[in-house]
Amino acid sequence: MVGRRSLGRRFGWLWGAYAVSTAGTWLAFDAFALIAVLVLDAGPAQVSLLAAVGPAVGAVVSVPLGPWVEVRRKRPVMIAADLVRCAVLLSIPVAYVLGRLCFGQLLLVSIVVAAADITFNAAAGAFLKGLVPGRDLLLANGRFEATNWTASMVGPPLGGAAIGLFGPVTTVVADAVSYLLSAFGVRAIGGHDKRPSRAVPAEARPGRGDLLDGWRHILADPGLRPLFFNTVLNNALIMAAAPPLLVLMVGQLRFEPWQYALAFAVPCTGGLLGARLAPRLVTRFGRHRVLLVSGVLRACWSCGPAFVGPGTAGLVLVMVVEFGLIACCGVFNPVFATYRLERTPADRVTRTLAAWSATGKVTTAAVTALWGVLAGLTGPRTAIALAGALLLTTPLLLPRLDRTPDTGPEPAPVGLRTDGG
């Protein structure tokens, strides 16, 4: 079966590194916010600041790294990003034990981690394109997507239990260790990581125009441009509705925190199902049709939570809506990620992924902050409904035409055996 075919030992190590770091990330889900509230007695304004400003500033900081990473070997960059994340995260439990932890440190760590996240993911995308043959990119991205949804289903409940049993910084330690294990996994990939042909001396600084190359490529490509605006706006509106929904369910309708967590953990099975189905759907119906249909369907669910009521019926409504949304995302995301890699030349992958991710994080932070103000003025139901209504317009940004990728001849995978594995 296509979904079970081996992609080789080197991909196995990359997948394992991704799995362990993703598990750590979801185990520590909302850990900074919980530490801010439980340890530092932070109020809603500080928690919102931590959630929005850290990732946004980290995204801006990561932008100049794109051209720098593009002309360097990707595995050392990935290992360095993992070690940086491990080190800065470990500074939190150290400061906590010494009684020196402060809000400013949490904010600084969130910025560094966000910048390292973008840098790692951009380098990993470029490395994956050279590691896996083009025909297997969708299968590889589908496995990453399935891993992400599995971790998101299991991690937060386990993390909450760990915090209750062992203290507020427990999951941060686990997350830091996961990045250390990820670094070992990336190192174990082995093989020859060829220096890009555009390599420059280490001391050379990228030109100002290089900083814009990622956005320039995205906006000039007729296939990527509509997807760029679609995914950035869609993700921002989905995330912006999450805080008002939390206030509505836990604050106004008096759902227990475990019920709120359950309402989002169980539907993550839809993401796992969608990711497993994506390669089969593409084989049967074609990539463009799957991309278009799943892109339309994922925009059709988010008005539902505005009508949630108390009790079991309300909980079931949220689960059904979230299951539908996440299942559609589980199909869309790996197909979209593969399409984006295929349409991007090898010497621009890092800058393109960094520009895309940075734009998404900044936009999500801004829209989330705006929706927080809107929910305060109009109420959470109105804010959720408005986000859902705007999401219904995002399919208009999806590409209507099936554009065959045109990035030149596919390079031979670096350091891979040709006898399978």
N, C-alpha and C positions, 0 to 999 in steps of 0.2 A: 504493500500500500504506500502511496506517495507520502502520507503523513508520517510514516515510520522509517523512511529511508535514512540511512546514516549519511551525514555530511562530512564525515572524517574526524580524525582525532583532534586536529587543531580547532575545528569549529566546536567540538565537544568541550574543550577547555574554555573557549570564549563564552559559550552558553553557560557553563558552570559558573564562571566568574560573574556573568550577568545575573544568574539566578541567586547567588549568595548575597550580592549587594542589593538586589531588589528585595529580597526577603528582609534584610536589615532595615531598608528604607521603610517598608510597610510596617514592620514591627515597631518602628519609632514614629509612626504616623501621629502628627500633632504633638510630638513630644515637647517641642519648644514652647508651644502655647500652654501645655499642661505645667511645665516647669515655671513659666512666667506667672501662672495663676497660683499654683500650689506652694512655690518656694519664694517668689518675689512679690506676691500679693498684687500683681498687675491688674489693671482695670481693662474694660473693653477697648478703650482707645489704644492702649499699649499693645494688646493682643492683635488688634487689626493692623497696627503699625508693623509689628513683627511679621505678620503673614504677608503683607503687601510690599513693604519697602525692601526687606531682605532679598527676596527673589528678583525684584525689579532692578535694584542696584547691582546685584550679582550678574544679571544679564547684561547690563551696560558695561560692567568691568570685563566681561568675557569677550566682547566684540573685538578689541585689538588682538586678542590671542588667536583668532581665526587665521589670518594670514601667516602668523608665526608657526602655527601647528601645521598648516598646509604643506610647508616645505621641509618638514621633519618626519622622521620615522614615527609611526603612530603608536606602536606598542610602548616605547618609553614614555610618551606623553600620557597614555592611559594609566600606566603604573604610577607616574608622578601624581596624576590627579587623584588616584585612589589613596596614595600615601598622604597627600595634603588633606583630603577629607578625613582620614583616620586621625591625623594629628590634631586638627582643629576641633573635632568632636570630642576627643579625649580631654581637651582643655576644660570642658564643662564639668565633668565629674571631679576633676582635680580641684577646680575652683570651688565646687560645692563642698567637697570634703574640708577644704581649708577655710570655708566660710567667707570666700571672697567673690562669689558669683554675683554678677550684676546684670541688669537689663542690657546695657551697652555691649557686654560680651556676647550675649545671646544674639543680638542684632548683627554684630560683626561676624560671628560664626555662620549665621544664616547667609550672609553675603558671600563669604568665601566658599561655602558649600555649593551655593547656587552657581557661582562662576565655574567651579570645578566640575559640577554636573554637566554644564553645557559643553565645556572643553572635552570632557571624557566622551560624551555621547557623539560629538562631532567627529572626534578622532576615531571612535569605534565604528561609526558609519562608513568612513573612508576605508578603514581596515577591512570591514566586512565585504565591501565591494571587491577588494583585491583577493580576499580569502575564498569566497564562494563563487562558483560559476554563475553567470547571469540567470540561467534557467532555474537555479535553486534559491535565488534571493527571496522569493515569496515564501518558500518553505521555511527558510531561516527566520524571516521576520515573523511568520506565523508562530514559530516556537517561542520567540522572545515575547510576543503578545500574550500567548497562553500562559507563560511563566509569570508575567506581570499580573494578570488577573487572578491566577492562583494565589500569588503572594498577597494581593490586596484582599482576598477573601479570608485568608487565615491570619495574616499578620496583625491587623489592628485589635482583634479580640485577644490574641495572645499577649500583645504589647500592653493592653489595658490590665490584664491579669498580672503581668510581670510587675507593672508599676505598683499595683495594689499590694503585692507580696513583698517586693524587694526595694521599693522606693522610687522617687521620681526620675532619677537619672539612669535607671537600669537599662532602658531601651536605647538611650544614647550610647552607652558603652557597647551594647550589642551591635548597633549600627556601625560604630567605629571599627569593631572587630571584623564586621562583614566586608568593609572596604579593604582591610588588610588581607583578608582571604582572597578577595577579588584580585588584588595586586599579584598575589602568588599564582592565581589561576591564569592571569594574562601572561605572566612570565613563563609559565609552563607550556604555553602554546608552542614556543620554540619556532624553528624554521628561520628562514631568511626574511627579515623585514626590510625590504629594499628602500633606500633613500629616494624620495621623489626626484624626478629629473630636473625640477625647477629649484633644486636646493641652492641655498645661498649661504655664505659664511654665517656662523652663529651670531656674530656681532652685528650683522647687517640688520637694519630696522626696516620693517615693511613701509612702503610708500603710503601716502594718505589715500590714494585711489584704491589700494588693495583692501582697505577696510570696508569699502563699499561693493567689492566684487560679488559677495554673496547675494546682496539685494539686487545688484545689477543683473546677475544671471537669472534670478527668480522673476523679476519684472519683465525681462526681455523674452522669456520663454512662454509661448502661448499655452502650453499645457500646464506649467507650474503656476503661472500668475493667478488664474482663478482659484486653484486649490490653496494657494497661499492665503488669500483673503478669506476663503471659506473656512479653512481650518482654524486660523487665528481668531476669527469672529465667533465661530461655533464653540470652540473650547472656552473662550472668555465668557460667553453668556452662560454656558453650562456651569462653570465654576462660580460665576457671580451669584447664581441662584442658591448655592449651597449654604452660605451663612444665614440668609433669611429663612431657609427651610429648617435649619437647626433651631433658630429662635422660635419658629412656628410650632415645631413638633415638641421640643423639650420645654420651651418657655411658656407657650400659650396653651397647648393641648395636653401638657403634662405627661408626655411619654417618658419612660425611664431611659437613662443613657444607654443601657444595654439593648433596649428596644430600638433606639435610634441606630446603634451600631449594627444590629441585626438587619435592619431595613436596607442597609447598603452592603453588608457582607454577603448575604445570601444571593442577591442578584448578580454578584460577580461571577457566578457560575455561567451566566449568559455570555460574559466576555470570553471565558474559557471555551465555551461551545462555539462562539463565533470565530475565534482564532483557529480552531481545529477545522472548521468548515470552509474557511476562506480559500485554501488552495483547491479544494474540490469544486467549489462554486465557480472559481475562475476557469478551471479546466472545462466545466460544462457550459457556462454561459458567456465566457469571455471577460477579460479584465475590465474593460470600460463599462460594460453593463453592470457588473458587480459594484464597481466604484460609484457609479451614478445612483443605483438603486439604494445601496446601503447608506450613501451620503444623504439621500433624501429622507430615508426612514429614520435616521438618527436624529433628525430635526423635529420629528413629529410627536415626541413624548413629553417634552418638558413643561407643557401647560398643566399636565395632570396633577402634580403635587400642589398646585394652588387650591385644589378642591379637597385636600385631605381633611378628614375629620378625626375625632377621638376614637379610641378603642381599636379592636381587632380589624374592623373594616378599613379604617384609615391606614393601619400598618400594612395590610394586604395591598391597598391601592398603591402605596409608595413602592412596595416590593415589585409589583407587576410593572409599573412605569419604569422603574430603574432597571429591571431585567430586560425590558424591551430596548431601552436606550443603550445599555452596556453591550447587549448582544450585537446590535447594529454597529457599535463602535469596534467590537471585537472582529467583525468582518472587515470594516472599512480601514482600520489602522494599518494592518500589515500590507494590504493591497496598495494603499496610498504610500507607505514608506518604501515599498519596492519600486513603485512608479517614479517616485522622486529620485531615488538612487539611479535608476536607469536613464533618466533624462538629464542627469548631471555628469559632466565630464569628470574623470578621475582627479584632475588637478584642481577642481573647484568644490569637491564634496565637502571638505571641512568647513570652508567659509560659508557655503550655502546652508549647511545644517546649523552652524553657529548663528547665522543671521536669522534663520527661521525660528530657532528656539528662543533667541533673545527677544525678537519681536513678540512672540507668543507670551513670554513671561511678563514683559512690560505691559502689554495690552491687557492680559488677565488681571494683573495687579491694579491697573487703572480702573477697569470696568468693575472689579470687585469692590473697590473703594467707593465708586460712584453708586453702586447698587446698595451699599451699606447706608449711604446717606438717603437714597430713595426709600429704602425700607423704613428708616426712621421717620420719614415724612408721611408716607402713605400706608405703612403697614407691610408686613412680610408677604401676605397673600398677593397684594397688588404688585409688589416687586417681582415675585416669582412668575406671576401671570404675564407681566410685561416682558421678562426675559424669554419666556416660552413663546410669546407672540413674535418677538424679533427673531428667534431661532427659526421660525417657519419661513422667513425670508432668505435664510442662508443657502438653501439649495439653488437659488438663482445664480449663485457664484460658482457653481460646479461647472466643469468643462463639458460642453455639449457634444463636442467632436472627439472621436477616438484618434489621438495623435500618436503615431508610432515613435518610440524613442529614437533619437538621432544623436548619439554621442560619439560616433566613430566606432572603429572596430573594438571589440571587447578584448581587453588585455588578458593574457593568461594568468590564472590565479597564482599568486606568489607562493612558492615553496610547497605546493600541494602535490601529492602523488597522483598519478593518473590511473591507478589501479583500484580506485574506490576506497573503501574503508568505512 
